[in-house]
Amino acid sequence: MNKVIGVAGFKNAGKTTLVEKLVTELTRRGHRVSTVKHAHHSFDIDHEGRDSFRHRKAGAAEVAVVSRHRWAIIHESRDEAEPSLEEILAKLAPCDLVIVEGYKRDGHDKIEVRNIDLAHPKLAGDDPTVVAVAANGAVADAPVPVFDRDDVTALAGFIEQHMRLA
């Protein structure tokens, strides 16, 4: 099973930017990293007029799009329940680390991303799965280690140690 660390927080906290920087830094350090992003809305990775879109709209349950450079399988859920994080993780190829963006209520360890300029609830302290905070300023009385949101080097080092990647 792949090792999993989450990046969780509220809207406009900087989660996606942090995930992008962490993937860059951790892969630079030689780790094979995959990501899972939870979307709270519908999304499309193929578009009207494309062959894959036409296959899906015709009723295909899954459509695989394959090229020399990448491949994707689009699964049309229709009346199925949204798959759990565990079900999605089971579909990923082996890697050193999966960084999960979202799924803040699931049971995996997480780094809380905080924009101190916004009045969002704090996760650290109330959620025992939060193992660190990455914020854009000082965080007083945090029950876990606090990192500057832009200090990706230090945060990546923490992840390596916490997840025993080194």
Secondary structure, DSSP 4 states (H G I P E B T S, - for coil): ---EEEEE--TTSSHHHHHHHHHHHHHHTT--EEEEE--SS---SS-TTSHHHHHHHTT-SEEEEE-SS-EEEEE--TTSPPPPHHHHHHHSPP-SEEEEES-TTSSS-EEEEE-TTS-PPP-BTTBTTEEEEEESS--TT-SS-EEETT-HHHHHHHHHHHTT--
